[in-house]
Amino acid sequence: MTRVIFANNGENAIHEKFVLKKNFSSVPFFRYPEPTSQLLRNKIAIYVGCAPSQVLCTNGSDEAFVLLLRLFTHPQEEVIICPPTFFMYEYYANITRSKIRKVKRLYDFSINTNSIIKHISRNTKIIILDSPGNPTGIVIPLTDIKKLLQTGIIVIVDEAYFEYCGITAFPLLKLFPNLVITRTFSKWAGMAGLRVGYVLASEKIIADLGKLKLPFNVNSIGLQVALSVLDQKTEYYKRIKKVIRLRDQIIVRLRQIDGVYAYPSQSAFILIQFRPEIAIQKLISALTKVQIFVKYIEQPMLKHCIRVNFSYPSEAAYFVGCLERIIENQKKLH
Ligand SMILES: Cc1ncc(COP(=O)(O)O)c(C=O)c1O
């Protein structure tokens, strides 16, 4: 059987067989879910260390972004993002008819706080930062986040990959009511298909968002699985540690290949840069032919890069082997 490796979506398959063992057939899905997701909010509040009134459960963090843009922007008002960053922010802004202003990161992918502040106008309503970043894999220092919060603009810190690094902007929430944090069960808990995310913010913002969301935004199975994930947090963390260890081993291994540089990562994935003489689109096609799907991100700073992630050592080893062979073949042709 040919194996297909989806290294392109930041998904995490490591918990799959453990979740399937659990019996969710008792979930009464002929009933509507409880509209405020109160049980899950209570559990998330314990997990995070805040009050349940500071938590809103959403249909993935996707929904959280759309709700936040609806709450804080009118059409044509501006949202600052810092590319390279999660490409979907532009999509959410399109849905809500807000305008995106891009403030490029520095060469090392750190955000340029001075430039962001210079670009703030009366029309700027939100700054969105991903930490750790997608696809950069780097965590934004709290000092930078604090500097931006001091402007008074709403700062959304997208912590979709928090569990891969353990670093959060959450302590700043006590000092800055303009801070909003989004998180998700999609990545670390391997629940992308079940669509459960959440927002952490001031009670006021959570109450306002609650008035905008659809009544039954989180489905019954998603709620049940998320509750059981938090009940088995220790086991989930142990398995995530294995994925993190694998990520770091692959980074070391990739750096041994001539013409390849793997960036350090505090996230689920690895950003790989190739020397310009390696034909990247040909390389991606060759990988696709052997059923390995990787992510190419169309951004000027990432012209020679791909992004990959793996749940299992066998997948990662197969990828590295294929990559070496493809690069060797390209060299022979020159
Ligand atoms: C940085 C970042 N934020 C948010 C998301 C969306 O996550 P969700 O599945 O919760 O909508 C992703 C998914 O790839 C992501 O990479």
The ligand as a Tripos MOL2 file, in Angstrom:
@<TRIPOS>MOLECULE
LIG
   16    16     1     0     0
SMALL
NO_CHARGES

@<TRIPOS>ATOM
      1 C1         -1.4860   30.2160   13.6760 C.3       1 LIG1
      2 C2         -2.8030   29.5460   13.4910 C.ar      1 LIG1
      3 N1         -3.8840   30.0880   14.0480 N.ar      1 LIG1
      4 C3         -5.0990   29.5460   13.9160 C.ar      1 LIG1
      5 C4         -5.2920   28.3960   13.1750 C.ar      1 LIG1
      6 C5         -6.6910   27.8770   13.0090 C.3       1 LIG1
      7 O1         -6.9620   26.8870   13.9050 O.3       1 LIG1
      8 P1         -8.4300   26.2870   14.0800 P.3       1 LIG1
      9 O2         -8.3820   24.8970   13.5460 O.co2     1 LIG1
     10 O3         -8.7020   26.3290   15.5270 O.co2     1 LIG1
     11 O4         -9.3890   27.1490   13.3060 O.co2     1 LIG1
     12 C6         -4.1940   27.7880   12.5570 C.ar      1 LIG1
     13 C7         -4.3740   26.6090   11.7280 C.2       1 LIG1
     14 O5         -3.5540   26.2270   10.9250 O.2       1 LIG1
     15 C8         -2.9250   28.3770   12.7220 C.ar      1 LIG1
     16 O6         -1.8350   27.8540   12.1560 O.3       1 LIG1
@<TRIPOS>BOND
     1     1     2 1
     2     2     3 ar
     3     2    15 ar
     4     3     4 ar
     5     4     5 ar
     6     5     6 1
     7     5    12 ar
     8     6     7 1
     9     7     8 1
    10     8     9 2
    11     8    10 1
    12     8    11 1
    13    12    13 1
    14    12    15 ar
    15    13    14 2
    16    15    16 1
@<TRIPOS>SUBSTRUCTURE
     1 LIG1         1 GROUP 0 **** ****
